[in-house]
Amino acid sequence: MTPYNYVQNNPILRIDPDGALDSPIFDKDGNFLGVDSEGYTGEIIIMDRTAFNTVSRINGNQPLNHDQVIIWAEKSPLASKLDDADLTPEAYSKILTDVLDEMPDVEVSELYNGEVSVLDRNRNASYNDPENVLGLAETTVTSKGIKVTANLYSGEGDSDLNMVTNIQNNLGAHEFIGHGKLGFGDKTRTHHKVYEFQMRHPTWDKTTKKYQRQMMDYYLDYRKRETGQ
């Protein structure tokens, strides 16, 4: 089966001229390929590089239709959603770092070795000297930079770090800026302030409702423990 089959041999009819929907597309090695319309947000898709190049070329390099890309991710071997891609820690790191690099208030060169660190418990594998993180992520300030460690749920699905805005709000606003740059945390009993900061961040309103509920629960718990309120 070729990429032409997935657009019913008429890819021109499958474009998204309004640019209303979009997802960044990466290959299995974590290299950025492009977006499926005019923007960089939404659910991250992993796609076969050859298929992406072929379909993009026959589309006249116009953005691919979001709904069609999701169909490929759910029903074809040429693409998958980030949760289901079963990536290596290094590939996952490249994607997360690329997503953070799109934020105007995050300087990825200040990250530890310039990259997000990743821990993959399922494979007992890691990349970029990660911390032993149990939740979504953790931040440590070192002499070599701000070490943001993300937990890779390889192939498990339903991760909160599967969309651009969730990643930017969590790894960027919460971890890199809140913990790394502003210094909020457990030692100073200011962990709740990290949540207040991320909920004021421009990315917050575009995160998923599931993610927002989870962050709000954490915030209320930390605020009660640290302030009694």
C-alpha positions as CSV (number, residue, x, y, z in Angstrom):
1,M,0.0,0.0,0.0
2,T,1.4,3.4,-1.0
3,P,0.8,6.9,0.3
4,Y,-1.4,7.5,-2.8
5,N,-3.9,4.9,-1.6
6,Y,-4.5,6.8,1.7
7,V,-5.7,9.9,-0.2
8,Q,-7.8,7.9,-2.6
9,N,-5.5,9.0,-5.5
10,N,-6.8,12.5,-5.2
11,P,-4.8,14.3,-2.5
12,I,-5.7,17.8,-3.8
13,L,-9.2,17.2,-2.4
14,R,-7.8,16.3,1.0
15,I,-6.1,19.6,1.9
16,D,-7.2,22.1,4.6
17,P,-7.3,25.5,2.8
18,D,-8.6,27.4,5.9
19,G,-5.8,26.1,8.2
20,A,-8.4,25.7,10.9
21,L,-6.9,22.4,12.2
22,D,-3.3,21.5,12.6
23,S,-0.8,19.1,14.1
24,P,2.9,19.0,13.9
25,I,4.2,15.9,12.2
26,F,7.5,14.2,13.1
27,D,9.2,11.0,11.8
28,K,10.0,8.0,14.0
29,D,13.5,9.4,14.8
30,G,11.9,12.6,16.2
31,N,12.8,14.8,13.2
32,F,10.2,17.6,12.4
33,L,8.6,17.1,9.0
34,G,5.9,19.8,8.9
35,V,2.3,20.5,9.9
36,D,-0.9,19.4,8.5
37,S,-2.2,22.9,8.0
38,E,-0.9,26.5,8.8
39,G,0.2,26.3,12.4
40,Y,2.1,24.5,15.1
41,T,-0.3,23.2,17.8
42,G,-2.6,20.3,18.5
43,E,-2.0,16.6,18.7
44,I,1.5,15.4,17.7
45,I,1.6,12.9,14.8
46,I,4.4,10.5,13.9
47,M,4.5,9.7,10.2
48,D,6.7,7.8,7.8
49,R,9.0,10.3,6.2
50,T,8.7,8.9,2.7
51,A,4.9,8.9,2.8
52,F,4.9,12.5,4.1
53,N,7.3,13.7,1.4
54,T,5.3,11.9,-1.3
55,V,1.9,13.1,-0.3
56,S,3.2,16.7,0.3
57,R,4.8,16.7,-3.1
58,I,1.7,15.6,-5.0
59,N,-0.3,18.1,-2.9
60,G,1.9,20.9,-4.3
61,N,3.4,21.2,-0.8
62,Q,0.1,22.4,0.6
63,P,-0.8,21.5,4.2
64,L,-2.5,18.1,4.6
65,N,-6.0,17.8,5.9
66,H,-6.1,17.3,9.6
67,D,-8.9,14.7,9.6
68,Q,-7.2,12.7,6.9
69,V,-3.9,12.7,8.9
70,I,-5.8,11.4,11.9
71,I,-7.3,8.6,9.8
72,W,-3.9,7.6,8.8
73,A,-2.7,7.7,12.4
74,E,-5.6,5.5,13.5
75,K,-5.9,3.1,10.6
76,S,-2.7,2.9,8.6
77,P,0.9,1.8,9.2
78,L,2.2,5.1,7.8
79,A,1.4,7.3,10.8
80,S,0.5,7.1,14.4
81,K,-0.3,9.3,17.3
82,L,2.5,10.2,19.7
83,D,1.1,8.0,22.5
84,D,1.1,4.9,20.2
85,A,4.4,5.5,18.4
86,D,6.7,3.5,20.7
87,L,9.6,5.9,20.3
88,T,13.1,5.7,21.6
89,P,14.0,8.1,24.5
90,E,16.2,10.1,22.1
91,A,13.5,10.5,19.5
92,Y,11.0,11.6,22.2
93,S,13.6,14.1,23.5
94,K,14.0,15.6,20.0
95,I,10.3,16.1,19.7
96,L,9.8,17.6,23.2
97,T,12.8,19.9,22.7
98,D,11.5,21.1,19.3
99,V,8.1,21.8,20.8
100,L,9.7,23.9,23.6
101,D,11.8,25.7,21.0
102,E,8.6,27.1,19.6
103,M,7.9,29.0,22.9
104,P,9.1,32.7,22.9
105,D,9.8,32.5,26.7
106,V,11.9,29.3,26.7
107,E,15.5,29.3,25.5
108,V,16.3,25.6,24.8
109,S,20.1,26.4,24.9
110,E,19.6,26.7,28.7
111,L,18.4,23.1,29.0
112,Y,20.8,20.5,30.2
113,N,23.0,19.8,27.1
114,G,20.4,21.8,25.2
115,E,17.8,19.0,25.3
116,V,15.0,17.6,27.3
117,S,16.0,14.5,29.3
118,V,13.8,11.4,29.0
119,L,13.3,8.4,31.2
120,D,11.6,5.3,29.7
121,R,10.8,2.9,32.6
122,N,9.1,0.3,30.3
123,R,12.4,-0.3,28.4
124,N,14.7,0.5,31.3
125,A,16.2,3.1,28.9
126,S,17.0,6.8,29.1
127,Y,18.5,9.8,27.2
128,N,20.4,12.8,28.4
129,D,21.0,11.7,32.0
130,P,17.5,12.0,33.3
131,E,16.3,12.2,36.9
132,N,14.4,9.3,38.5
133,V,11.0,11.0,37.8
134,L,7.8,9.3,38.9
135,G,5.2,11.7,37.5
136,L,5.0,13.5,34.2
137,A,8.2,15.5,34.7
138,E,10.8,16.9,37.1
139,T,13.3,19.8,37.0
140,T,16.8,20.1,38.5
141,V,19.0,23.1,38.1
142,T,22.6,22.0,37.4
143,S,25.9,23.6,36.4
144,K,25.3,22.3,32.9
145,G,21.8,23.8,32.6
146,I,18.2,23.3,33.6
147,K,17.5,19.6,33.5
148,V,13.9,19.0,32.6
149,T,13.2,15.2,32.7
150,A,10.1,13.9,31.0
151,N,8.6,10.4,31.7
152,L,8.2,8.5,28.5
153,Y,5.1,6.2,28.6
154,S,6.3,4.2,25.6
155,G,3.3,2.8,23.6
156,E,0.9,3.1,26.6
157,G,-1.4,5.8,25.2
158,D,-3.3,8.5,26.9
159,S,-0.4,10.5,28.1
160,D,-0.9,14.2,29.0
161,L,2.2,15.0,27.0
162,N,0.8,14.2,23.6
163,M,-0.2,17.7,22.5
164,V,1.9,20.8,21.8
165,T,0.1,23.0,24.3
166,N,0.2,20.4,27.1
167,I,3.9,19.9,26.5
168,Q,4.6,23.7,26.4
169,N,2.5,24.3,29.5
170,N,4.0,21.5,31.5
171,L,7.6,21.2,30.5
172,G,7.9,24.8,29.4
173,A,5.8,27.0,31.8
174,H,5.7,24.7,34.8
175,E,9.1,22.9,34.7
176,F,11.5,25.1,32.8
177,I,10.2,28.6,33.9
178,G,8.4,27.9,37.1
179,H,10.9,25.5,38.7
180,G,14.0,26.2,36.7
181,K,14.0,30.0,36.2
182,L,11.8,31.3,39.0
183,G,12.9,28.8,41.6
184,F,9.5,27.8,43.0
185,G,9.5,24.4,44.7
186,D,9.1,22.2,47.7
187,K,12.1,23.5,49.6
188,T,10.7,27.1,49.8
189,R,7.1,25.9,50.2
190,T,6.3,27.6,46.9
191,H,5.4,24.7,44.7
192,H,1.8,25.9,44.5
193,K,3.1,29.1,42.9
194,V,4.3,27.1,39.9
195,Y,0.7,26.0,39.3
196,E,-0.5,29.6,39.6
197,F,2.1,30.6,37.1
198,Q,1.3,27.9,34.6
199,M,-2.4,28.6,34.8
200,R,-1.7,32.3,33.9
201,H,0.5,31.3,31.0
202,P,-0.9,31.8,27.5
203,T,-0.7,28.1,26.7
204,W,-3.1,27.1,29.6
205,D,-6.4,27.9,27.8
206,K,-5.4,25.6,24.9
207,T,-4.5,22.6,27.0
208,T,-6.9,19.6,27.3
209,K,-9.6,19.6,30.0
210,K,-8.3,16.4,31.4
211,Y,-4.9,18.0,31.8
212,Q,-6.4,21.1,33.4
213,R,-8.3,19.1,35.9
214,Q,-5.2,17.1,36.9
215,M,-3.1,20.3,37.3
216,M,-5.9,22.0,39.4
217,D,-6.1,19.0,41.7
218,Y,-2.3,19.2,42.2
219,Y,-2.5,22.9,42.8
220,L,-5.2,22.7,45.5
221,D,-3.2,19.9,47.3
222,Y,0.0,21.9,47.3
223,R,-1.7,25.1,48.3
224,K,-3.3,23.5,51.2
225,R,-0.1,21.8,52.4
226,E,2.0,25.0,51.9
227,T,-0.3,27.7,53.0
228,G,-3.1,26.0,54.9
229,Q,-5.7,27.5,52.5
